[in-house]
Amino acid sequence: MTAPAVPQAVLRDTAADAGPTVAGLDAALAEWARPGGPFDPALLAAHEERESFPAEACAALDAWGLPEFYVPARHGGRQERLDVFVALLRRIAARDLTVAVAHGKTFLGGVCVWAADEDGPAHLLARQVLAGEPVAWGLTEPGGGSDLLAGALTATRHGSGWRLSGRKWPVNNATRGNLMCVLARTEPGGGARGFTVFLLDRRATPAGTVRPLPKMPTHGIRGADISGLEFDDARLPAHAVVGPVGGGLELVLKSLQLTRIVCVSLSLGAGDHALGLLRRFLGQRRLYGRGLADLPHARDVAGRAVARQFLAESVAHTAALAAHHVPEQLSVVSAVTKAFVPSLIAGQLRLVGDLLGARGFLTDVEGYGGFAKLERDHQVVPLFDGSTWVNRAGLAAVLPLLRPGRRPAPVGADSPARWLREDSEPDPLDTRRLRLMAPRDAVLGALPGLVAELAAEEGESATTGLARALLAACERLGADIGSLRPAAGPPSTAAMRLAERYEWCFAGAAALALHRARPRLRDGVWGVDGLWLRGVLALVLEALDAAPADATQVYGELGTLLTTVPDAPATLLGGDLGDLGDLRGDLDDLRGGGETGGQGAPAPRSGAPATDDRRSDEVEAA
């Protein structure tokens, strides 16, 4: 397949017209996705087929100014708010996960330098990144997996500088980039103080001392540069050291607290993409003279997919702002977020794939061929920056300190419901406040107060009942953690299950905090009668073995709205949540157990007409 040419005017004109904002990127991406553009689905599919790097899309993002958001404002960039940066990468991932992974790696590659907060290396790296130079992050080694202490690449002193020997593999952008932050063993015995971070510029090393390792064939993100580097006494100057000598492991672990939060933007974008396909499919698909959205099962599955997206948003957005307001707690917040959100969206993709049927596997069905790529690409996200198991195991290790009910929140403790407000200006991101051990968890700790506030405002409503059930489930979790026997070695299966329950309780608390913080989320299409919150709380309670009796009805309402109000964005974080209008009566009919108009779900208010698709019927039959 021959990739279409990309007119350079598209790159220049769009980059000039769109400002460096989330809205500006949205507009640019829409323009670039047209035929012949750098995000043309045909071009991206061609790169996927050839396993070639999506250079046109990455060049467009460079021209638009995305590298400026990889550099903190204090070093000349535009990165001031982590939630804004997450929103930007989410938009890109919603178009193509491979591009988001390939380009966004530069943030991960540079984060150790920003976290170390040393002017010399930071100013040097900032100039390179702002000029469009990609940066890789060399942590993993062959056979080492996620065990950073097993790293065998050595850095030995040589005069006033250092020599590196060993391999880093697999690494994103290892071959295409000239810059890499490398974690190297600086003490033969290793250990907590036996590793150091270095900023390597391949162009400044003697010829032949740094060699690229071949690109790895991968199941997903096939066009990304997943390769590695081999070092053979590569010389580095003294100023290549990032942070204190021997402080590399601590610096990396603190940096991962930021990258794990940013990483879930990839999952949010994948969820956006999947819901867009599902909404189109349910609105258009007719089988045997009847719309698929008329079937209660289809509405239920669609509603569950929507609820998963809303819950993922709640956790990711809370975590991004927690980085500004409670960075001391980020070791817990980031571990919960990274373990929970990609797994949640992986489940959403399975739900969507089940409804799409054959379209979830075939690549030549117009409009739906990208789903198989999307699902493949997302499978790697749970592995980035520590796998689900690694993050959950880290959480399991500190559960006794975090046990709900162990100690009350400190007097005057800042509630997430305050710093999640839209009119609240985040504190500047201060990496000096990051800690390896969190003193407490403000999000889950705020749950009793959030439930009390909701009850005071709404009385004993359906939403209040769900919130009280969540609080009771968290109290049971606290009792079960209290009875857990400490054990040496890796966490037990029982501890891991408790950690997973903790994640669900945290997610429910984050959703409730967002609901309390933003009154506009109590109105509009998704907010009437607390619908979105009831949906996510039902999801949480199901996972905690406390499923509410009306869960199926709530999912049915969410699924109905996904197809009947196509102009309402399936997000809690946009500006306009849409208007329910004359569909209120239709939802009342659903709650009464009837079917609107005798034909199931109400017809779409606007958007593409529901028509018989004969070719699709043939595909389904096949």
Residue pairs with C-beta under 8 A, 6 or more apart in sequence:
1 45
1 46
1 49
1 50
2 46
3 42
3 43
3 46
3 47
3 50
4 35
4 36
4 40
4 42
4 43
4 46
5 36
6 36
6 37
6 38
6 40
6 43
6 56
7 36
7 37
10 31
10 32
10 34
10 36
10 37
10 38
10 60
11 38
11 59
11 60
11 63
12 63
14 28
14 31
14 32
14 60
14 64
15 28
15 60
15 63
15 64
15 65
17 27
18 24
18 25
18 27
18 28
18 31
18 64
20 64
20 65
20 68
20 69
20 78
22 84
22 87
22 88
22 91
24 64
25 64
25 66
25 88
25 91
25 92
26 91
28 60
28 64
29 39
29 91
29 92
29 95
31 37
32 38
32 39
32 40
32 57
32 60
33 39
33 40
33 41
33 95
34 40
35 42
37 43
37 60
38 56
38 57
38 59
38 60
39 57
39 60
39 95
39 96
39 99
41 370
43 54
43 56
43 57
44 54
44 57
44 96
44 98
44 99
45 363
45 369
45 370
45 373
46 52
47 53
47 54
47 98
47 222
47 223
48 98
48 222
48 223
48 373
50 223
51 215
51 217
51 222
51 223
52 223
53 102
53 176
53 223
53 224
53 225
54 96
54 98
54 99
54 102
54 223
57 96
57 99
57 103
58 99
58 102
58 103
61 92
61 99
61 103
62 132
65 78
66 88
66 103
67 77
67 106
67 129
67 130
67 131
67 132
68 77
68 78
68 79
68 130
69 77
69 78
69 79
69 84
69 85
69 88
69 107
70 77
70 79
70 106
70 107
70 110
70 129
71 77
71 78
71 79
71 110
71 114
71 126
71 129
71 130
72 79
72 80
72 114
72 122
72 429
73 79
73 80
75 114
75 122
75 123
75 126
76 123
76 126
76 127
76 130
77 126
77 129
77 130
79 85
80 428
80 429
81 320
81 324
81 426
81 429
82 258
82 261
82 262
82 320
82 321
82 323
82 324
82 429
83 317
83 320
83 321
83 426
85 107
85 262
85 265
85 320
86 261
86 262
86 264
86 265
86 268
86 316
86 317
86 320
87 265
87 573
88 265
89 100
89 104
89 262
89 265
89 266
89 269
90 265
90 266
90 268
90 269
90 272
91 269
92 99
92 100
92 103
92 104
92 269
93 100
93 265
93 266
93 267
93 268
93 269
93 270
93 272
93 273
94 268
94 269
94 270
94 272
94 273
94 276
95 269
95 273
97 220
97 221
97 266
97 269
97 270
97 374
97 377
97 378
97 381
98 220
98 221
98 222
98 223
98 224
98 377
100 265
100 266
100 269
101 172
101 221
101 224
101 266
101 377
101 380
102 172
102 173
102 221
102 223
102 224
102 225
103 134
104 262
104 265
104 266
105 134
105 135
105 136
105 137
105 172
105 173
106 129
106 134
106 135
106 173
106 177
107 259
107 262
108 137
108 172
108 259
108 262
108 385
109 134
109 135
109 136
109 137
109 173
109 177
109 179
109 180
109 181
110 125
110 129
110 135
110 181
111 137
111 255
111 258
111 259
112 137
112 181
112 197
112 242
112 243
112 251
112 252
112 255
113 121
113 122
113 125
113 181
113 199
113 242
114 122
114 431
115 243
115 251
115 254
115 255
115 258
115 431
115 434
116 122
116 197
116 242
116 243
116 251
117 431
117 432
118 242
118 243
120 239
121 199
121 239
121 242
124 199
125 135
125 179
125 199
128 135
128 179
129 135
133 177
133 178
133 179
134 173
134 176
134 177
134 178
134 179
135 173
135 177
135 179
135 180
135 181
136 171
136 172
136 173
136 174
136 177
136 179
136 180
136 181
137 171
137 172
137 180
137 181
138 153
138 168
138 171
138 174
138 180
138 181
138 182
138 183
138 200
138 229
139 148
139 151
139 168
139 171
139 183
139 252
140 146
140 168
140 169
140 170
140 171
141 150
141 151
141 152
141 153
141 166
141 167
141 168
141 169
142 167
142 169
143 150
144 150
144 151
144 152
146 386
146 387
146 390
148 183
148 195
148 249
148 252
149 190
149 191
149 195
149 249
151 183
151 184
151 185
151 190
151 195
152 166
152 185
153 164
153 165
153 166
153 167
153 168
153 182
153 183
153 184
153 185
153 231
154 164
154 165
154 166
154 184
154 185
154 186
155 162
155 163
155 164
155 184
155 185
155 186
155 196
155 198
155 236
156 162
156 163
156 165
156 186
157 163
158 235
160 237
160 238
161 235
161 236
161 237
161 238
161 240
162 198
162 235
162 236
162 238
162 240
162 241
163 233
163 234
163 235
163 236
164 182
164 184
164 198
164 200
164 231
164 233
164 234
164 236
165 231
165 232
165 233
165 234
166 184
166 230
166 231
167 213
167 228
167 229
167 230
167 231
168 174
168 180
168 182
168 228
168 229
168 231
169 213
169 227
169 228
169 229
170 216
170 226
170 227
170 228
171 180
171 226
171 227
171 228
171 229
172 224
172 225
172 226
173 225
174 180
174 212
174 213
174 225
174 226
174 227
174 228
174 229
175 212
175 213
175 215
175 225
175 227
175 229
176 225
178 201
178 202
178 203
179 199
179 200
179 201
179 202
180 199
180 200
180 202
180 229
181 197
181 198
181 199
181 200
181 242
182 197
182 198
182 199
182 200
183 195
183 196
183 197
183 248
183 249
183 252
184 195
184 196
184 197
184 198
184 248
185 194
185 195
186 194
186 195
186 196
186 245
186 246
186 248
187 193
187 194
187 195
187 246
188 194
192 249
192 250
193 246
193 247
193 249
194 246
194 249
195 246
195 248
195 249
195 252
196 241
196 242
196 243
196 244
196 245
196 246
196 247
196 248
197 241
197 242
197 243
197 247
197 248
197 251
197 252
198 236
198 240
198 241
198 242
199 240
199 242
200 210
200 234
200 236
200 240
202 210
202 229
204 237
205 234
205 235
205 236
206 234
206 235
208 232
209 231
209 232
209 233
209 234
209 235
210 229
210 230
210 231
210 232
210 234
211 229
211 230
211 232
212 227
212 228
212 229
212 230
213 227
213 228
213 229
213 230
214 227
215 225
215 226
215 227
216 226
216 227
218 224
218 226
218 380
219 376
219 379
219 380
220 373
220 376
220 377
220 378
220 379
220 380
221 377
221 380
222 376
242 248
242 251
243 251
250 436
253 331
253 436
254 431
254 434
254 435
254 436
256 334
256 385
256 386
257 323
257 327
257 330
257 331
257 333
257 334
257 434
258 323
258 330
258 334
258 431
259 385
260 334
260 335
260 337
260 338
260 385
260 386
260 391
261 316
261 319
261 320
261 323
261 330
261 333
261 334
261 337
261 338
263 338
263 342
263 381
263 384
263 385
264 312
264 315
264 316
264 319
264 337
264 338
264 341
264 342
264 381
265 316
266 342
266 378
266 381
266 384
267 312
267 316
267 341
267 342
267 344
267 345
267 346
267 378
267 381
268 309
268 312
268 313
268 316
268 341
268 345
270 345
270 349
270 374
270 377
270 378
270 381
271 308
271 309
271 312
271 345
271 348
271 349
272 309
272 570
272 571
273 370
273 374
274 305
274 348
274 349
274 352
274 371
274 374
275 305
275 306
275 309
275 352
275 562
275 570
277 352
277 356
277 367
277 368
277 370
277 371
278 302
278 305
278 352
278 355
278 356
278 562
279 562
279 563
279 566
279 570
280 367
280 608
281 292
281 355
281 356
281 359
281 368
282 291
282 292
282 293
282 298
282 302
282 355
282 559
282 562
282 563
283 293
283 563
283 566
283 604
283 607
283 608
283 610
284 608
284 609
284 610
284 611
284 613
285 291
285 292
285 293
285 610
285 613
285 616
286 292
286 610
286 611
286 612
286 613
287 617
287 620
289 612
290 599
290 600
291 599
291 600
291 601
291 610
292 298
292 355
293 299
293 302
293 559
293 560
293 563
293 600
293 601
294 595
294 599
294 600
294 601
295 600
296 556
296 600
298 355
298 559
299 555
299 556
299 559
299 560
299 600
299 601
300 552
300 555
300 556
300 559
301 351
301 354
301 355
301 555
301 559
302 355
302 555
302 558
302 559
302 562
302 563
303 535
303 554
303 555
303 556
303 557
303 558
303 559
303 560
303 562
304 348
304 351
304 539
304 555
304 558
304 559
305 348
305 351
305 352
305 559
306 535
306 558
306 559
306 561
306 562
306 570
307 532
307 535
307 536
307 538
307 539
307 554
307 555
307 558
308 344
308 345
308 347
308 348
308 351
308 539
309 345
309 348
309 570
309 571
310 511
310 526
310 532
310 535
310 536
310 571
310 572
311 344
311 507
311 511
311 536
311 539
311 540
312 341
312 344
312 345
312 348
313 571
313 572
313 573
314 507
314 510
314 511
314 514
314 536
314 572
315 336
315 337
315 340
315 341
315 506
315 507
315 510
315 511
316 337
316 341
317 420
317 510
317 514
317 572
317 573
318 333
318 416
318 420
318 443
318 510
318 513
318 514
319 333
319 334
319 336
319 337
319 510
321 416
321 419
321 420
321 426
322 329
322 330
322 333
322 416
322 419
322 442
322 443
323 330
323 333
323 429
324 419
324 426
324 427
324 428
324 429
325 414
325 416
325 419
325 426
325 427
326 333
326 414
326 442
327 429
327 430
327 431
327 433
327 434
327 435
328 433
328 434
328 435
328 438
328 439
329 435
329 438
329 439
329 440
329 441
329 442
330 434
330 435
330 438
331 394
331 434
331 435
331 436
331 437
331 438
332 395
332 398
332 402
332 438
332 441
333 438
333 441
333 443
334 391
335 386
335 391
335 392
335 394
335 395
336 391
336 395
336 502
336 503
336 506
336 507
338 385
338 386
338 388
338 391
339 388
339 391
339 392
339 395
339 499
339 500
339 503
340 503
340 504
340 506
340 507
342 378
342 381
342 382
342 388
343 382
343 388
344 507
345 378
345 381
346 378
346 379
346 382
349 374
349 375
349 378
352 360
352 371
353 360
353 371
353 375
354 360
356 368
356 371
357 620
358 365
358 619
358 620
358 622
359 365
359 368
359 369
359 371
359 616
359 619
360 368
360 371
360 372
360 375
361 372
362 368
362 369
362 372
362 619
363 369
363 372
363 373
365 616
365 619
382 388
386 394
392 496
392 499
392 500
392 503
393 490
393 491
393 496
393 499
395 499
395 502
395 503
396 491
396 495
396 496
396 498
396 499
397 491
398 437
398 438
399 481
399 484
399 495
399 498
399 499
399 502
400 406
400 481
400 482
400 484
400 486
401 437
402 438
402 440
402 441
402 444
402 481
402 502
403 478
403 481
403 482
404 444
404 445
404 447
404 474
404 475
404 477
404 478
404 481
404 505
405 475
405 478
405 479
406 478
406 482
407 440
409 440
409 442
409 445
409 446
409 449
410 440
413 442
413 445
413 446
414 442
415 442
415 446
415 449
415 450
415 513
416 442
416 443
416 446
416 509
416 510
416 513
416 517
417 446
417 450
417 453
417 513
417 516
417 517
418 424
418 517
419 426
419 517
420 513
420 514
420 517
420 518
421 517
421 518
422 517
422 518
422 520
441 506
443 506
443 509
443 510
443 513
444 474
444 502
444 505
444 506
444 509
446 509
446 513
447 470
447 471
447 474
447 505
447 508
447 509
447 512
448 471
450 467
450 509
450 512
450 513
450 516
451 464
451 467
451 468
451 470
451 471
451 512
453 516
454 463
454 464
454 467
454 512
454 515
454 516
455 464
455 467
455 468
458 464
458 530
461 530
462 529
462 530
462 534
462 550
463 529
463 530
463 533
463 534
463 537
465 548
466 533
466 534
466 537
466 538
466 541
466 548
467 512
467 537
469 537
469 541
469 546
469 548
470 505
470 508
470 509
470 512
470 537
470 540
470 541
470 544
472 546
473 501
473 505
473 541
473 544
473 546
474 505
474 509
477 498
477 501
477 502
477 505
477 544
480 498
480 501
481 498
481 502
484 494
484 495
484 498
487 495
491 499
501 543
501 544
504 540
504 543
504 544
505 540
505 544
507 536
507 540
508 536
508 537
508 540
508 541
511 533
511 536
511 537
511 540
512 533
512 537
514 521
514 572
515 521
515 522
515 530
515 533
520 527
520 577
521 527
521 532
521 533
521 572
521 577
522 530
523 577
524 568
524 576
524 577
524 578
524 579
524 580
525 561
525 565
525 568
525 577
525 578
525 579
525 580
526 532
526 558
526 561
526 568
526 572
526 577
526 578
527 533
527 577
528 580
528 584
528 587
531 554
531 557
531 558
531 561
532 558
532 572
534 554
535 554
535 555
535 557
535 558
537 548
538 547
538 548
538 550
538 551
538 554
538 555
541 547
541 548
541 551
542 551
548 554
553 590
553 591
556 590
557 587
557 590
557 591
559 601
560 586
560 587
560 590
560 601
560 602
561 568
561 583
561 587
562 570
563 601
563 604
564 583
564 586
564 601
564 602
564 603
564 604
564 605
565 578
565 580
565 583
565 605
566 604
566 605
566 606
566 607
566 608
567 578
567 605
567 606
567 607
568 577
568 578
569 576
569 577
569 578
580 587
581 605
583 602
583 605
586 596
586 601
586 602
589 595
589 596
590 596
595 601
596 602
603 610
604 610
